[in-house]
Amino acid sequence: MPNAFTPNGDSKNDFAVVIPIGIKELKYFSIYNRWGQLVFSTRDSSIGRNGKFNGKELAKATFVWTAEATDFKGNLISRKGIVTLIR
């Protein structure tokens, strides 16, 4: 997972997305704002966050992400971190 993204439409780093290396199944990928409000969630590793919430573009900010997946051996993998939205 990259630690920053720039959703400015230049097709470079426009989405906060999971990079599913060694992952068989993504159970969830969720992003929360600083107040703990869920602003994005998916179970599809090809879908990423585009910097909008309820159809409105968000200002630059730092968000917390959590993800859980299963690898090809059946092991559960849980990760969390931060990602910064840069405008």
VEXMI-345665 format. One record per residue: residue number from 1; residue in one letter; x, y, z of N, C-alpha, C in turn. Coordinates in Angstrom, 2 decimals, always signed. Atoms other than C-alpha are relative to their C-alpha. Layout:
# VEXMI-345665
<atom><k>NUM</k><r>a</r><n_X>X</n_X><n_Y>Y</n_Y><n_Z>Z</n_Z><ca_X>X</ca_X><ca_Y>Y</ca_Y><ca_Z>Z</ca_Z><c_X>X</c_X><c_Y>Y</c_Y><c_Z>Z</c_Z></atom>
...
END
This chain:
# VEXMI-345665
<atom><k>1</k><r>m</r><n_X>+0.85</n_X><n_Y>-1.18</n_Y><n_Z>+0.00</n_Z><ca_X>+0.00</ca_X><ca_Y>+0.00</ca_Y><ca_Z>+0.00</ca_Z><c_X>+0.89</c_X><c_Y>+1.24</c_Y><c_Z>+0.00</c_Z></atom>
<atom><k>2</k><r>p</r><n_X>-0.77</n_X><n_Y>-1.25</n_Y><n_Z>+0.00</n_Z><ca_X>+1.52</ca_X><ca_Y>+3.36</ca_Y><ca_Z>-0.98</ca_Z><c_X>-0.39</c_X><c_Y>+0.86</c_Y><c_Z>+1.21</c_Z></atom>
<atom><k>3</k><r>n</r><n_X>+0.32</n_X><n_Y>-0.84</n_Y><n_Z>-1.16</n_Z><ca_X>+1.68</ca_X><ca_Y>+5.98</ca_Y><ca_Z>+1.80</ca_Z><c_X>-0.56</c_X><c_Y>+1.36</c_Y><c_Z>-0.39</c_Z></atom>
<atom><k>4</k><r>a</r><n_X>+0.60</n_X><n_Y>-1.26</n_Y><n_Z>+0.47</n_Z><ca_X>+0.33</ca_X><ca_Y>+8.84</ca_Y><ca_Z>-0.37</ca_Z><c_X>-0.60</c_X><c_Y>-0.23</c_Y><c_Z>-1.38</c_Z></atom>
<atom><k>5</k><r>f</r><n_X>+0.56</n_X><n_Y>+0.02</n_Y><n_Z>+1.34</n_Z><ca_X>-1.82</ca_X><ca_Y>+9.42</ca_Y><ca_Z>-3.43</ca_Z><c_X>-0.46</c_X><c_Y>+1.39</c_Y><c_Z>-0.38</c_Z></atom>
<atom><k>6</k><r>t</r><n_X>+0.31</n_X><n_Y>-1.33</n_Y><n_Z>+0.53</n_Z><ca_X>-2.63</ca_X><ca_Y>+12.37</ca_Y><ca_Z>-5.66</ca_Z><c_X>-1.10</c_X><c_Y>-0.13</c_Y><c_Z>-1.05</c_Z></atom>
<atom><k>7</k><r>p</r><n_X>+1.09</n_X><n_Y>+0.18</n_Y><n_Z>+0.95</n_Z><ca_X>-6.09</ca_X><ca_Y>+12.11</ca_Y><ca_Z>-7.28</ca_Z><c_X>-0.25</c_X><c_Y>+1.25</c_Y><c_Z>-0.86</c_Z></atom>
<atom><k>8</k><r>n</r><n_X>+0.11</n_X><n_Y>-1.20</n_Y><n_Z>+0.82</n_Z><ca_X>-5.51</ca_X><ca_Y>+14.85</ca_Y><ca_Z>-9.86</ca_Z><c_X>-0.29</c_X><c_Y>-0.30</c_Y><c_Z>-1.47</c_Z></atom>
<atom><k>9</k><r>g</r><n_X>+0.38</n_X><n_Y>+0.36</n_Y><n_Z>+1.36</n_Z><ca_X>-6.45</ca_X><ca_Y>+12.92</ca_Y><ca_Z>-13.02</ca_Z><c_X>+1.14</c_X><c_Y>-0.18</c_Y><c_Z>-0.98</c_Z></atom>
<atom><k>10</k><r>d</r><n_X>-1.12</n_X><n_Y>+0.17</n_Y><n_Z>+0.93</n_Z><ca_X>-2.94</ca_X><ca_Y>+12.53</ca_Y><ca_Z>-14.46</ca_Z><c_X>+0.36</c_X><c_Y>-1.47</c_Y><c_Z>-0.23</c_Z></atom>
<atom><k>11</k><r>s</r><n_X>-0.19</n_X><n_Y>+1.46</n_Y><n_Z>+0.13</n_Z><ca_X>-3.20</ca_X><ca_Y>+8.69</ca_Y><ca_Z>-14.29</ca_Z><c_X>+1.25</c_X><c_Y>-0.51</c_Y><c_Z>+0.70</c_Z></atom>
<atom><k>12</k><r>k</r><n_X>-1.16</n_X><n_Y>+0.41</n_Y><n_Z>-0.79</n_Z><ca_X>-0.23</ca_X><ca_Y>+8.56</ca_Y><ca_Z>-11.91</ca_Z><c_X>-0.37</c_X><c_Y>+0.12</c_Y><c_Z>+1.48</c_Z></atom>
<atom><k>13</k><r>n</r><n_X>+0.25</n_X><n_Y>+0.00</n_Y><n_Z>-1.44</n_Z><ca_X>-0.95</ca_X><ca_Y>+7.54</ca_Y><ca_Z>-8.32</ca_Z><c_X>-1.32</c_X><c_Y>+0.70</c_Y><c_Z>+0.35</c_Z></atom>
<atom><k>14</k><r>d</r><n_X>+1.29</n_X><n_Y>-0.66</n_Y><n_Z>-0.21</n_Z><ca_X>-4.58</ca_X><ca_Y>+8.70</ca_Y><ca_Z>-8.59</ca_Z><c_X>-0.88</c_X><c_Y>-0.69</c_Y><c_Z>+1.05</c_Z></atom>
<atom><k>15</k><r>f</r><n_X>+0.83</n_X><n_Y>+0.77</n_Y><n_Z>-0.93</n_Z><ca_X>-5.95</ca_X><ca_Y>+6.00</ca_Y><ca_Z>-6.25</ca_Z><c_X>+0.83</c_X><c_Y>-0.58</c_Y><c_Z>+1.14</c_Z></atom>
<atom><k>16</k><r>a</r><n_X>-0.58</n_X><n_Y>+0.76</n_Y><n_Z>-1.12</n_Z><ca_X>-5.15</ca_X><ca_Y>+4.58</ca_Y><ca_Z>-2.81</ca_Z><c_X>-0.51</c_X><c_Y>-1.42</c_Y><c_Z>-0.19</c_Z></atom>
<atom><k>17</k><r>v</r><n_X>+0.40</n_X><n_Y>+1.36</n_Y><n_Z>+0.36</n_Z><ca_X>-5.19</ca_X><ca_Y>+0.88</ca_Y><ca_Z>-3.68</ca_Z><c_X>+0.95</c_X><c_Y>-1.02</c_Y><c_Z>+0.62</c_Z></atom>
<atom><k>18</k><r>v</r><n_X>-0.80</n_X><n_Y>+1.11</n_Y><n_Z>-0.54</n_Z><ca_X>-3.97</ca_X><ca_Y>-2.40</ca_Y><ca_Z>-2.19</ca_Z><c_X>+0.79</c_X><c_Y>-0.62</c_Y><c_Z>-1.14</c_Z></atom>
<atom><k>19</k><r>i</r><n_X>-0.82</n_X><n_Y>+0.72</n_Y><n_Z>+0.97</n_Z><ca_X>-1.12</ca_X><ca_Y>-4.08</ca_Y><ca_Z>-4.04</ca_Z><c_X>+0.02</c_X><c_Y>-1.46</c_Y><c_Z>+0.47</c_Z></atom>
<atom><k>20</k><r>p</r><n_X>+0.24</n_X><n_Y>+1.34</n_Y><n_Z>-0.52</n_Z><ca_X>-2.12</ca_X><ca_Y>-7.77</ca_Y><ca_Z>-3.70</ca_Z><c_X>+1.04</c_X><c_Y>-1.06</c_Y><c_Z>-0.35</c_Z></atom>
<atom><k>21</k><r>i</r><n_X>-1.06</n_X><n_Y>+0.96</n_Y><n_Z>+0.28</n_Z><ca_X>+1.24</ca_X><ca_Y>-9.54</ca_Y><ca_Z>-4.02</ca_Z><c_X>-0.12</c_X><c_Y>-1.16</c_Y><c_Z>+0.99</c_Z></atom>
<atom><k>22</k><r>g</r><n_X>+0.11</n_X><n_Y>+1.19</n_Y><n_Z>-0.83</n_Z><ca_X>+0.87</ca_X><ca_Y>-13.10</ca_Y><ca_Z>-2.72</ca_Z><c_X>-1.35</c_X><c_Y>-0.18</c_Y><c_Z>+0.68</c_Z></atom>
<atom><k>23</k><r>i</r><n_X>+1.32</n_X><n_Y>+0.02</n_Y><n_Z>-0.63</n_Z><ca_X>-2.80</ca_X><ca_Y>-12.55</ca_Y><ca_Z>-1.85</ca_Z><c_X>-0.96</c_X><c_Y>-0.83</c_Y><c_Z>-0.85</c_Z></atom>
<atom><k>24</k><r>k</r><n_X>+1.03</n_X><n_Y>+0.79</n_Y><n_Z>+0.67</n_Z><ca_X>-5.47</ca_X><ca_Y>-15.10</ca_Y><ca_Z>-2.74</ca_Z><c_X>-1.35</c_X><c_Y>+0.69</c_Y><c_Z>+0.07</c_Z></atom>
<atom><k>25</k><r>e</r><n_X>+1.30</n_X><n_Y>-0.64</n_Y><n_Z>-0.20</n_Z><ca_X>-8.46</ca_X><ca_Y>-13.26</ca_Y><ca_Z>-1.28</ca_Z><c_X>+0.14</c_X><c_Y>+1.21</c_Y><c_Z>+0.91</c_Z></atom>
<atom><k>26</k><r>l</r><n_X>+0.05</n_X><n_Y>-1.21</n_Y><n_Z>-0.83</n_Z><ca_X>-8.88</ca_X><ca_Y>-9.71</ca_Y><ca_Z>+0.02</ca_Z><c_X>-1.31</c_X><c_Y>-0.04</c_Y><c_Z>+0.76</c_Z></atom>
<atom><k>27</k><r>k</r><n_X>+1.21</n_X><n_Y>+0.04</n_Y><n_Z>-0.82</n_Z><ca_X>-11.31</ca_X><ca_Y>-9.86</ca_Y><ca_Z>+2.92</ca_Z><c_X>-0.59</c_X><c_Y>+1.41</c_Y><c_Z>+0.13</c_Z></atom>
<atom><k>28</k><r>y</r><n_X>+0.44</n_X><n_Y>-1.39</n_Y><n_Z>+0.00</n_Z><ca_X>-11.48</ca_X><ca_Y>-6.06</ca_Y><ca_Z>+3.26</ca_Z><c_X>+1.19</c_X><c_Y>+0.94</c_Y><c_Z>-0.08</c_Z></atom>
<atom><k>29</k><r>f</r><n_X>-0.94</n_X><n_Y>-1.12</n_Y><n_Z>+0.00</n_Z><ca_X>-9.60</ca_X><ca_Y>-2.83</ca_Y><ca_Z>+2.65</ca_Z><c_X>-0.84</c_X><c_Y>+1.21</c_Y><c_Z>+0.33</c_Z></atom>
<atom><k>30</k><r>s</r><n_X>+0.81</n_X><n_Y>-1.11</n_Y><n_Z>-0.49</n_Z><ca_X>-11.00</ca_X><ca_Y>+0.11</ca_Y><ca_Z>+4.61</ca_Z><c_X>+0.87</c_X><c_Y>+1.20</c_Y><c_Z>+0.33</c_Z></atom>
<atom><k>31</k><r>i</r><n_X>-0.70</n_X><n_Y>-1.25</n_Y><n_Z>-0.32</n_Z><ca_X>-9.98</ca_X><ca_Y>+3.75</ca_Y><ca_Z>+5.02</ca_Z><c_X>-0.91</c_X><c_Y>+0.85</c_Y><c_Z>+0.88</c_Z></atom>
<atom><k>32</k><r>y</r><n_X>+0.73</n_X><n_Y>-0.81</n_Y><n_Z>-0.98</n_Z><ca_X>-11.02</ca_X><ca_Y>+5.98</ca_Y><ca_Z>+7.93</ca_Z><c_X>+0.62</c_X><c_Y>+1.39</c_Y><c_Z>+0.10</c_Z></atom>
<atom><k>33</k><r>n</r><n_X>-0.52</n_X><n_Y>-1.34</n_Y><n_Z>-0.22</n_Z><ca_X>-10.72</ca_X><ca_Y>+9.71</ca_Y><ca_Z>+8.52</ca_Z><c_X>+0.48</c_X><c_Y>+0.14</c_Y><c_Z>+1.44</c_Z></atom>
<atom><k>34</k><r>r</r><n_X>-0.59</n_X><n_Y>-0.19</n_Y><n_Z>-1.33</n_Z><ca_X>-9.20</ca_X><ca_Y>+11.21</ca_Y><ca_Z>+11.66</ca_Z><c_X>-1.00</c_X><c_Y>-0.12</c_Y><c_Z>+1.13</c_Z></atom>
<atom><k>35</k><r>w</r><n_X>+1.04</n_X><n_Y>+0.16</n_Y><n_Z>-1.02</n_Z><ca_X>-12.52</ca_X><ca_Y>+10.96</ca_Y><ca_Z>+13.50</ca_Z><c_X>-0.50</c_X><c_Y>-1.44</c_Y><c_Z>+0.06</c_Z></atom>
<atom><k>36</k><r>g</r><n_X>+0.38</n_X><n_Y>+1.40</n_Y><n_Z>-0.01</n_Z><ca_X>-12.80</ca_X><ca_Y>+7.23</ca_Y><ca_Z>+12.79</ca_Z><c_X>-1.17</c_X><c_Y>-0.34</c_Y><c_Z>-0.90</c_Z></atom>
<atom><k>37</k><r>q</r><n_X>+1.11</n_X><n_Y>+0.23</n_Y><n_Z>+0.92</n_Z><ca_X>-15.50</ca_X><ca_Y>+7.61</ca_Y><ca_Z>+10.15</ca_Z><c_X>+0.51</c_X><c_Y>-0.76</c_Y><c_Z>-1.23</c_Z></atom>
<atom><k>38</k><r>l</r><n_X>-0.34</n_X><n_Y>+0.78</n_Y><n_Z>+1.18</n_Z><ca_X>-15.35</ca_X><ca_Y>+5.00</ca_Y><ca_Z>+7.39</ca_Z><c_X>-0.27</c_X><c_Y>+0.83</c_Y><c_Z>-1.26</c_Z></atom>
<atom><k>39</k><r>v</r><n_X>+0.16</n_X><n_Y>-0.80</n_Y><n_Z>+1.22</n_Z><ca_X>-14.75</ca_X><ca_Y>+6.87</ca_Y><ca_Z>+4.11</ca_Z><c_X>+0.15</c_X><c_Y>-0.84</c_Y><c_Z>-1.27</c_Z></atom>
<atom><k>40</k><r>f</r><n_X>-0.16</n_X><n_Y>+0.89</n_Y><n_Z>+1.15</n_Z><ca_X>-13.95</ca_X><ca_Y>+3.90</ca_Y><ca_Z>+1.83</ca_Z><c_X>+0.15</c_X><c_Y>-1.42</c_Y><c_Z>+0.49</c_Z></atom>
<atom><k>41</k><r>s</r><n_X>-0.17</n_X><n_Y>+1.42</n_Y><n_Z>-0.31</n_Z><ca_X>-14.22</ca_X><ca_Y>+0.12</ca_Y><ca_Z>+1.90</ca_Z><c_X>-0.26</c_X><c_Y>-0.82</c_Y><c_Z>-1.25</c_Z></atom>
<atom><k>42</k><r>t</r><n_X>+0.17</n_X><n_Y>+0.89</n_Y><n_Z>+1.14</n_Z><ca_X>-13.86</ca_X><ca_Y>-2.65</ca_Y><ca_Z>-0.68</ca_Z><c_X>+0.53</c_X><c_Y>-1.39</c_Y><c_Z>+0.35</c_Z></atom>
<atom><k>43</k><r>r</r><n_X>-0.52</n_X><n_Y>+1.37</n_Y><n_Z>-0.06</n_Z><ca_X>-13.27</ca_X><ca_Y>-6.38</ca_Y><ca_Z>-1.03</ca_Z><c_X>+0.67</c_X><c_Y>-0.37</c_Y><c_Z>-1.32</c_Z></atom>
<atom><k>44</k><r>d</r><n_X>-0.55</n_X><n_Y>+0.21</n_Y><n_Z>+1.33</n_Z><ca_X>-12.00</ca_X><ca_Y>-6.00</ca_Y><ca_Z>-4.60</ca_Z><c_X>+1.33</c_X><c_Y>+0.75</c_Y><c_Z>-0.10</c_Z></atom>
<atom><k>45</k><r>s</r><n_X>-1.32</n_X><n_Y>-0.63</n_Y><n_Z>+0.01</n_Z><ca_X>-8.25</ca_X><ca_Y>-5.36</ca_Y><ca_Z>-4.87</ca_Z><c_X>+0.25</c_X><c_Y>+0.88</c_Y><c_Z>-1.22</c_Z></atom>
<atom><k>46</k><r>s</r><n_X>-0.18</n_X><n_Y>-0.85</n_Y><n_Z>+1.18</n_Z><ca_X>-8.68</ca_X><ca_Y>-3.69</ca_Y><ca_Z>-8.28</ca_Z><c_X>-0.69</c_X><c_Y>+1.36</c_Y><c_Z>+0.16</c_Z></atom>
<atom><k>47</k><r>i</r><n_X>+0.70</n_X><n_Y>-1.26</n_Y><n_Z>-0.25</n_Z><ca_X>-10.80</ca_X><ca_Y>-0.89</ca_Y><ca_Z>-6.77</ca_Z><c_X>+0.76</c_X><c_Y>+0.77</c_Y><c_Z>+1.08</c_Z></atom>
<atom><k>48</k><r>g</r><n_X>-0.71</n_X><n_Y>-0.83</n_Y><n_Z>-0.96</n_Z><ca_X>-9.06</ca_X><ca_Y>+1.99</ca_Y><ca_Z>-5.00</ca_Z><c_X>-0.79</c_X><c_Y>+1.24</c_Y><c_Z>+0.35</c_Z></atom>
<atom><k>49</k><r>r</r><n_X>+0.64</n_X><n_Y>-1.23</n_Y><n_Z>-0.44</n_Z><ca_X>-10.02</ca_X><ca_Y>+5.16</ca_Y><ca_Z>-3.22</ca_Z><c_X>+0.44</c_X><c_Y>+1.15</c_Y><c_Z>-0.89</c_Z></atom>
<atom><k>50</k><r>n</r><n_X>-0.29</n_X><n_Y>-1.08</n_Y><n_Z>+0.94</n_Z><ca_X>-10.24</ca_X><ca_Y>+8.22</ca_Y><ca_Z>-5.46</ca_Z><c_X>+0.05</c_X><c_Y>+1.38</c_Y><c_Z>+0.64</c_Z></atom>
<atom><k>51</k><r>g</r><n_X>-0.09</n_X><n_Y>-1.30</n_Y><n_Z>-0.67</n_Z><ca_X>-10.13</ca_X><ca_Y>+10.99</ca_Y><ca_Z>-2.83</ca_Z><c_X>-1.32</c_X><c_Y>+0.71</c_Y><c_Z>+0.16</c_Z></atom>
<atom><k>52</k><r>k</r><n_X>+1.32</n_X><n_Y>-0.59</n_Y><n_Z>-0.18</n_Z><ca_X>-13.88</ca_X><ca_Y>+11.59</ca_Y><ca_Z>-2.74</ca_Z><c_X>-0.76</c_X><c_Y>-0.73</c_Y><c_Z>+1.10</c_Z></atom>
<atom><k>53</k><r>f</r><n_X>+0.89</n_X><n_Y>+0.59</n_Y><n_Z>-1.00</n_Z><ca_X>-16.47</ca_X><ca_Y>+10.98</ca_Y><ca_Z>-0.02</ca_Z><c_X>-1.38</c_X><c_Y>+0.58</c_Y><c_Z>-0.22</c_Z></atom>
<atom><k>54</k><r>n</r><n_X>+1.37</n_X><n_Y>-0.42</n_Y><n_Z>+0.32</n_Z><ca_X>-20.19</ca_X><ca_Y>+11.12</ca_Y><ca_Z>-0.75</ca_Z><c_X>-0.04</c_X><c_Y>+0.90</c_Y><c_Z>-1.23</c_Z></atom>
<atom><k>55</k><r>g</r><n_X>-0.03</n_X><n_Y>-0.74</n_Y><n_Z>+1.25</n_Z><ca_X>-19.32</ca_X><ca_Y>+12.45</ca_Y><ca_Z>-4.21</ca_Z><c_X>+0.75</c_X><c_Y>+1.32</c_Y><c_Z>+0.02</c_Z></atom>
<atom><k>56</k><r>k</r><n_X>-0.73</n_X><n_Y>-1.27</n_Y><n_Z>-0.11</n_Z><ca_X>-17.33</ca_X><ca_Y>+15.43</ca_Y><ca_Z>-2.92</ca_Z><c_X>+1.48</c_X><c_Y>-0.26</c_Y><c_Z>+0.19</c_Z></atom>
<atom><k>57</k><r>e</r><n_X>-1.45</n_X><n_Y>+0.12</n_Y><n_Z>-0.17</n_Z><ca_X>-13.57</ca_X><ca_Y>+15.88</ca_Y><ca_Z>-3.20</ca_Z><c_X>+0.39</c_X><c_Y>+0.45</c_Y><c_Z>+1.40</c_Z></atom>
<atom><k>58</k><r>l</r><n_X>-0.50</n_X><n_Y>-0.35</n_Y><n_Z>-1.33</n_Z><ca_X>-11.84</ca_X><ca_Y>+15.88</ca_Y><ca_Z>+0.16</ca_Z><c_X>+1.26</c_X><c_Y>+0.83</c_Y><c_Z>-0.11</c_Z></atom>
<atom><k>59</k><r>a</r><n_X>-1.23</n_X><n_Y>-0.80</n_Y><n_Z>-0.08</n_Z><ca_X>-9.12</ca_X><ca_Y>+18.33</ca_Y><ca_Z>+1.12</ca_Z><c_X>+1.16</c_X><c_Y>-0.92</c_Y><c_Z>+0.37</c_Z></atom>
<atom><k>60</k><r>k</r><n_X>-1.15</n_X><n_Y>+0.81</n_Y><n_Z>-0.38</n_Z><ca_X>-5.59</ca_X><ca_Y>+17.11</ca_Y><ca_Z>+1.73</ca_Z><c_X>-0.11</c_X><c_Y>-0.37</c_Y><c_Z>+1.47</c_Z></atom>
<atom><k>61</k><r>a</r><n_X>+0.12</n_X><n_Y>+0.51</n_Y><n_Z>-1.36</n_Z><ca_X>-5.46</ca_X><ca_Y>+14.98</ca_Y><ca_Z>+4.86</ca_Z><c_X>+0.71</c_X><c_Y>-1.34</c_Y><c_Z>+0.08</c_Z></atom>
<atom><k>62</k><r>t</r><n_X>-0.57</n_X><n_Y>+1.32</n_Y><n_Z>-0.24</n_Z><ca_X>-4.03</ca_X><ca_Y>+11.83</ca_Y><ca_Z>+6.40</ca_Z><c_X>-1.10</c_X><c_Y>-0.91</c_Y><c_Z>+0.52</c_Z></atom>
<atom><k>63</k><r>f</r><n_X>+1.03</n_X><n_Y>+0.97</n_Y><n_Z>-0.33</n_Z><ca_X>-6.18</ca_X><ca_Y>+8.73</ca_Y><ca_Z>+6.76</ca_Z><c_X>+0.65</c_X><c_Y>-1.28</c_Y><c_Z>+0.52</c_Z></atom>
<atom><k>64</k><r>v</r><n_X>-0.44</n_X><n_Y>+1.30</n_Y><n_Z>-0.50</n_Z><ca_X>-5.85</ca_X><ca_Y>+5.38</ca_Y><ca_Z>+8.54</ca_Z><c_X>-0.63</c_X><c_Y>-1.07</c_Y><c_Z>-0.87</c_Z></atom>
<atom><k>65</k><r>w</r><n_X>+0.55</n_X><n_Y>+1.12</n_Y><n_Z>+0.78</n_Z><ca_X>-6.26</ca_X><ca_Y>+2.19</ca_Y><ca_Z>+6.51</ca_Z><c_X>+0.24</c_X><c_Y>-1.31</c_Y><c_Z>+0.73</c_Z></atom>
<atom><k>66</k><r>t</r><n_X>-0.14</n_X><n_Y>+1.36</n_Y><n_Z>-0.52</n_Z><ca_X>-6.77</ca_X><ca_Y>-1.41</ca_Y><ca_Z>+7.56</ca_Z><c_X>-0.34</c_X><c_Y>-0.96</c_Y><c_Z>-1.13</c_Z></atom>
<atom><k>67</k><r>a</r><n_X>+0.27</n_X><n_Y>+1.01</n_Y><n_Z>+1.02</n_Z><ca_X>-6.71</ca_X><ca_Y>-4.52</ca_Y><ca_Z>+5.41</ca_Z><c_X>+0.20</c_X><c_Y>-1.38</c_Y><c_Z>+0.60</c_Z></atom>
<atom><k>68</k><r>e</r><n_X>-0.13</n_X><n_Y>+1.39</n_Y><n_Z>-0.42</n_Z><ca_X>-7.16</ca_X><ca_Y>-8.22</ca_Y><ca_Z>+5.92</ca_Z><c_X>-0.16</c_X><c_Y>-0.86</c_Y><c_Z>-1.24</c_Z></atom>
<atom><k>69</k><r>a</r><n_X>+0.01</n_X><n_Y>+0.86</n_Y><n_Z>+1.18</n_Z><ca_X>-6.46</ca_X><ca_Y>-10.93</ca_Y><ca_Z>+3.37</ca_Z><c_X>+0.47</c_X><c_Y>-1.40</c_Y><c_Z>+0.37</c_Z></atom>
<atom><k>70</k><r>t</r><n_X>-0.48</n_X><n_Y>+1.36</n_Y><n_Z>-0.14</n_Z><ca_X>-5.67</ca_X><ca_Y>-14.61</ca_Y><ca_Z>+2.94</ca_Z><c_X>+1.03</c_X><c_Y>-0.24</c_Y><c_Z>-1.08</c_Z></atom>
<atom><k>71</k><r>d</r><n_X>-1.01</n_X><n_Y>+0.30</n_Y><n_Z>+1.01</n_Z><ca_X>-2.49</ca_X><ca_Y>-15.73</ca_Y><ca_Z>+1.22</ca_Z><c_X>-0.29</c_X><c_Y>-1.37</c_Y><c_Z>-0.63</c_Z></atom>
<atom><k>72</k><r>f</r><n_X>+0.23</n_X><n_Y>+1.24</n_Y><n_Z>+0.73</n_Z><ca_X>-2.15</ca_X><ca_Y>-18.77</ca_Y><ca_Z>-1.06</ca_Z><c_X>+0.19</c_X><c_Y>-1.25</c_Y><c_Z>+0.86</c_Z></atom>
<atom><k>73</k><r>k</r><n_X>-0.13</n_X><n_Y>+1.13</n_Y><n_Z>-0.93</n_Z><ca_X>-1.24</ca_X><ca_Y>-21.00</ca_Y><ca_Z>+1.90</ca_Z><c_X>-1.14</c_X><c_Y>-0.04</c_Y><c_Z>+1.02</c_Z></atom>
<atom><k>74</k><r>g</r><n_X>+1.12</n_X><n_Y>-0.05</n_Y><n_Z>-0.93</n_Z><ca_X>-4.41</ca_X><ca_Y>-20.00</ca_Y><ca_Z>+3.77</ca_Z><c_X>+0.26</c_X><c_Y>+0.80</c_Y><c_Z>+1.25</c_Z></atom>
<atom><k>75</k><r>n</r><n_X>-0.34</n_X><n_Y>-0.82</n_Y><n_Z>-1.17</n_Z><ca_X>-2.66</ca_X><ca_Y>-17.74</ca_Y><ca_Z>+6.28</ca_Z><c_X>-0.75</c_X><c_Y>+1.33</c_Y><c_Z>-0.05</c_Z></atom>
<atom><k>76</k><r>l</r><n_X>+0.67</n_X><n_Y>-1.29</n_Y><n_Z>-0.11</n_Z><ca_X>-4.56</ca_X><ca_Y>-14.69</ca_Y><ca_Z>+7.49</ca_Z><c_X>+1.04</c_X><c_Y>+1.10</c_Y><c_Z>+0.17</c_Z></atom>
<atom><k>77</k><r>i</r><n_X>-0.93</n_X><n_Y>-1.12</n_Y><n_Z>-0.05</n_Z><ca_X>-2.70</ca_X><ca_Y>-11.42</ca_Y><ca_Z>+6.92</ca_Z><c_X>-0.79</c_X><c_Y>+1.26</c_Y><c_Z>+0.34</c_Z></atom>
<atom><k>78</k><r>s</r><n_X>+0.64</n_X><n_Y>-1.25</n_Y><n_Z>-0.40</n_Z><ca_X>-3.74</ca_X><ca_Y>-8.22</ca_Y><ca_Z>+8.73</ca_Z><c_X>+1.05</c_X><c_Y>+1.09</c_Y><c_Z>+0.00</c_Z></atom>
<atom><k>79</k><r>r</r><n_X>-0.91</n_X><n_Y>-1.14</n_Y><n_Z>+0.05</n_Z><ca_X>-2.11</ca_X><ca_Y>-4.86</ca_Y><ca_Z>+8.07</ca_Z><c_X>-0.77</c_X><c_Y>+1.27</c_Y><c_Z>+0.25</c_Z></atom>
<atom><k>80</k><r>k</r><n_X>+0.59</n_X><n_Y>-1.33</n_Y><n_Z>-0.17</n_Z><ca_X>-2.76</ca_X><ca_Y>-1.23</ca_Y><ca_Z>+8.96</ca_Z><c_X>+1.08</c_X><c_Y>+1.03</c_Y><c_Z>-0.20</c_Z></atom>
<atom><k>81</k><r>g</r><n_X>-0.97</n_X><n_Y>-1.05</n_Y><n_Z>+0.22</n_Z><ca_X>-1.12</ca_X><ca_Y>+2.08</ca_Y><ca_Z>+8.24</ca_Z><c_X>-0.70</c_X><c_Y>+1.32</c_Y><c_Z>-0.26</c_Z></atom>
<atom><k>82</k><r>i</r><n_X>+0.56</n_X><n_Y>-1.31</n_Y><n_Z>+0.34</n_Z><ca_X>-1.62</ca_X><ca_Y>+5.65</ca_Y><ca_Z>+7.10</ca_Z><c_X>+0.24</c_X><c_Y>+0.29</c_Y><c_Z>-1.46</c_Z></atom>
<atom><k>83</k><r>v</r><n_X>-0.16</n_X><n_Y>-0.45</n_Y><n_Z>+1.38</n_Z><ca_X>-2.10</ca_X><ca_Y>+7.18</ca_Y><ca_Z>+3.69</ca_Z><c_X>-0.39</c_X><c_Y>+1.48</c_Y><c_Z>-0.04</c_Z></atom>
<atom><k>84</k><r>t</r><n_X>+0.24</n_X><n_Y>-1.44</n_Y><n_Z>+0.09</n_Z><ca_X>-1.95</ca_X><ca_Y>+10.87</ca_Y><ca_Z>+2.83</ca_Z><c_X>-0.55</c_X><c_Y>+0.36</c_Y><c_Z>-1.36</c_Z></atom>
<atom><k>85</k><r>l</r><n_X>+0.61</n_X><n_Y>-0.53</n_Y><n_Z>+1.21</n_Z><ca_X>-4.19</ca_X><ca_Y>+12.53</ca_Y><ca_Z>+0.28</ca_Z><c_X>+0.67</c_X><c_Y>+1.33</c_Y><c_Z>-0.28</c_Z></atom>
<atom><k>86</k><r>i</r><n_X>-0.73</n_X><n_Y>-1.21</n_Y><n_Z>+0.37</n_Z><ca_X>-2.16</ca_X><ca_Y>+15.19</ca_Y><ca_Z>-1.54</ca_Z><c_X>-0.74</c_X><c_Y>+0.66</c_Y><c_Z>-1.16</c_Z></atom>
<atom><k>87</k><r>r</r><n_X>+0.68</n_X><n_Y>-0.76</n_Y><n_Z>+1.08</n_Z><ca_X>-3.90</ca_X><ca_Y>+17.86</ca_Y><ca_Z>-3.64</ca_Z><c_X>+0.94</c_X><c_Y>+1.01</c_Y><c_Z>-0.58</c_Z></atom>
END
